[in-house]
Amino acid sequence: MAAPYWINALSTFAVIAALNWWRPSQPIAQSLPAERFVNAIRSGLRYARYNPDLRATLIRSAGFFPLASVYWALLPLLVRTRIAGGPETYGILLGAIGGGAVCGAFVLPAAAKRGADRVMTRATVGTALALVLFAIAREPATGLIACVLAGISWVAVIATLNVSAQFALPGWVRGRGMAMFATGQFAGLAVGSVVWGQAAQMIGLPAVHMIAAIALVASVPLLRRWRLQTDAGLDLAPSMHWPAPLLLHDIEPDRGPVLVTIEYVVAAVDRAAFLAAITKLAGERRRDGGFDWGIYEDAAREGVFVETFCVDSRLDHMRQHQRVTNADRVLQDAVQRFEAVGTPTVRHLIAAQRSDEA
């Protein structure tokens, strides 16, 4: 029993060596100091909260992995109690899942041309069908077919969700965003395994597999509104088009919070369209570090609007300048085209300090 663990442990040294020898093709320029650990986690969570594409991917993951975890968790029990097999049978069936995944990887590129949501739907239904086969399995052959189908469906779901998450993330937060995706995946598997294990003890294996299959099929229409991101043409490269704020004197990087105001002058006929456009821009402000975003209308001057948001510190606002993408710039240009007198007026205000606090 110990031999497979020793072999697997030794094989990881090749991975360690590859990671040790690998070097990026170009050094990554760092013009600002690295974020502190807690702040980096906060900014990653904030980005996920205000990024609708990543949020949709995480919701779709939460709707699949807890349900699909049933066959991973209960396959050993299925082999022992329903198929009356031993470790060899279990190994063969587990290998069949891997074989199905390999086969699925070859056909996935062609299937992906029809759209990520369609692939996700078919893979979810395929997993449900595999669960039905697990429910009725009494001999290894049925279990083998179920495992191959489960493997094909599994790799289709993993690849589709992974690509969707990658497309939704710019470079500065990609590692944190993918970590959240992986955490959600394994949390779903862990929680689902506990729930299905308890349920199997109470109502039996066939009933549990059938319930999970029905739930998977039901999840398809319920989760359809959260569409997966497949737009590889979405330009998430830094635009670097925000000009550096003018300062009368040097200000400590950690001083804050910083209040940013942008004043727009908009013609009366464009009021509704302007407000609709700037509401879309609000998500970008919040994703990149802003909070307390608002849009205000001047009661004394018709057509004058002031957009406001806060940032924790001057350093965080400098990071915000570097995080704006070309896709964000499109949203900003859509707002600024309503400006009637030239360019919006931007002000940066920092929390005042008494001289004895400086």
C-alpha positions, -999 to 999 in steps of 0.1 A, spaced: 0 0 0 29 24 7 46 19 -27 23 42 -47 27 70 -22 65 67 -24 65 67 -62 43 97 -63 64 116 -37 96 109 -56 80 120 -89 74 155 -76 111 161 -75 110 165 -113 83 192 -109 104 209 -82 135 209 -105 115 223 -134 102 252 -112 137 258 -99 153 260 -134 125 280 -150 130 317 -156 105 341 -171 115 353 -206 116 389 -195 120 403 -160 88 420 -147 93 457 -141 82 468 -107 79 506 -105 59 504 -72 66 484 -41 48 451 -37 15 451 -19 15 438 17 1 404 21 -33 413 37 -38 443 13 -31 420 -17 -58 396 -5 -82 424 0 -76 438 -34 -80 404 -50 -113 398 -32 -125 432 -41 -117 427 -78 -136 394 -78 -166 411 -62 -168 438 -88 -158 418 -119 -190 403 -134 -172 379 -157 -151 363 -129 -181 363 -106 -201 344 -132 -173 318 -135 -172 314 -97 -210 310 -95 -209 284 -123 -182 265 -104 -202 266 -72 -231 251 -91 -211 222 -105 -183 210 -82 -203 202 -50 -227 181 -71 -201 164 -92 -180 155 -61 -204 127 -54 -187 101 -77 -152 111 -65 -162 107 -29 -182 75 -32 -164 56 -59 -144 34 -34 -177 26 -16 -194 19 -49 -167 -6 -59 -168 -24 -26 -205 -26 -19 -222 -25 -54 -197 -40 -78 -180 -63 -52 -145 -54 -64 -113 -46 -46 -83 -22 -50 -75 -35 -85 -111 -27 -97 -110 6 -81 -77 15 -97 -90 5 -131 -122 26 -127 -102 56 -115 -78 51 -144 -108 51 -167 -117 86 -155 -82 97 -164 -85 80 -198 -118 97 -205 -102 130 -196 -74 124 -220 -99 115 -248 -119 146 -239 -89 168 -242 -86 158 -279 -122 167 -289 -125 197 -266 -110 223 -291 -136 214 -317 -164 215 -292 -152 249 -278 -159 266 -311 -196 263 -303 -193 284 -272 -182 280 -236 -218 279 -223 -228 252 -247 -198 231 -237 -205 236 -200 -241 226 -205 -232 194 -224 -205 185 -199 -230 190 -170 -256 168 -186 -228 142 -194 -218 142 -157 -255 136 -148 -257 107 -172 -226 92 -157 -242 95 -122 -272 76 -135 -249 48 -147 -232 48 -113 -266 45 -96 -275 13 -116 -240 -2 -118 -238 -38 -106 -208 -49 -126 -175 -34 -136 -185 -28 -172 -212 -3 -163 -189 14 -139 -162 16 -166 -186 33 -191 -197 57 -164 -161 66 -155 -151 73 -191 -181 95 -195 -174 113 -162 -137 119 -172 -147 134 -206 -172 157 -189 -148 166 -161 -120 178 -183 -145 198 -204 -158 216 -173 -124 222 -158 -109 236 -191 -140 257 -199 -142 273 -164 -104 278 -162 -103 296 -196 -133 317 -186 -115 328 -154 -82 335 -173 -100 357 -199 -117 377 -171 -84 386 -153 -58 412 -161 -22 404 -153 -18 422 -120 -45 401 -103 -45 369 -124 -27 348 -97 -51 359 -70 -81 354 -92 -70 319 -102 -63 311 -66 -99 320 -57 -111 298 -86 -91 269 -73 -102 275 -37 -138 275 -48 -133 243 -68 -117 223 -40 -140 238 -13 -169 226 -34 -154 191 -37 -147 190 0 -181 202 12 -199 180 -14 -179 149 -3 -190 154 33 -226 160 24 -229 131 0 -211 108 23 -236 115 51 -265 112 27 -252 78 14 -251 65 49 -288 74 54 -305 67 20 -279 46 1 -257 50 -29 -282 47 -58 -305 73 -43 -276 97 -37 -263 94 -73 -297 99 -87 -304 130 -66 -270 145 -77 -278 138 -113 -312 155 -111 -297 185 -94 -270 188 -121 -297 188 -148 -317 213 -129 -287 236 -125 -284 241 -163 -314 265 -167 -309 280 -132 -273 291 -139 -278 301 -175 -279 338 -168 -243 338 -156 -226 335 -189 -189 325 -192 -163 348 -205 -149 337 -239 -139 370 -254 -102 365 -260 -101 399 -278 -109 417 -246 -78 439 -241 -69 437 -204 -34 452 -209 -26 483 -188 -36 514 -207 -14 538 -186 -34 567 -199 -41 584 -166 -18 614 -161 1 616 -129 -16 640 -104 1 673 -99 14 678 -63 26 710 -46 50 690 -24 60 654 -17 34 633 1 42 601 19 30 571 -1 10 556 28 -8 588 36 -46 587 30 -73 582 23 -74 600 -10 -106 615 -24 -108 617 -62 -134 640 -78 -141 643 -115 -164 671 -127 -183 667 -159 -204 693 -178 -232 675 -197 -259 688 -220 -294 684 -207 -304 661 -236 -276 637 -227 -283 634 -190 -299 599 -190 -273 584 -214 -245 599 -194 -258 585 -161 -261 551 -177 -226 552 -191 -210 563 -158 -228 536 -139 -209 511 -160 -177 529 -152 -183 525 -114 -174 489 -115 -140 497 -129 -133 522 -101 -142 497 -74 -123 468 -90 -91 487 -91 -92 499 -55 -118 526 -52 -146 527 -26 -175 549 -16 -181 556 -53 -209 581 -61 -222 605 -87 -236 638 -77 -255 665 -95 -249 702 -88 -280 719 -75 -269 754 -85 -255 747 -120 -275 727 -146 -257 699 -163 -227 697 -138 -220 663 -123 -193 653 -99 -181 617 -97 -163 608 -65 -145 578 -51 -119 572 -23 -87 552 -23 -70 540 9 -37 558 3 -16 577 -23 3 545 -30 -29 526 -37 -40 554 -60 -7 551 -79 -14 514 -82 -49 523 -95 -32 543 -123 -13 512 -134 -43 488 -132 -66 506 -156 -68 484 -187 -75 493 -224 -110 477 -219 -116 501 -190 -104 530 -212 -132 522 -236 -157 526 -207 -141 559 -197 -141 573 -233 -178 564 -235 -184 586 -204 -161 615 -215 -178 619 -249 -207 635 -231 -183 663 -218 -196 695 -233 -168 720 -225 -135 701 -232 -122 677 -206 -135 668 -172 -118 685 -142 -100 660 -119 -90 668 -84 -71 647 -58 -78 655 -22 -60 638 7 -71 636 43 -58 666 62 -32 662 89 -26 686 118 10 699 119 16 680 151 6 648 134 29 651 104 
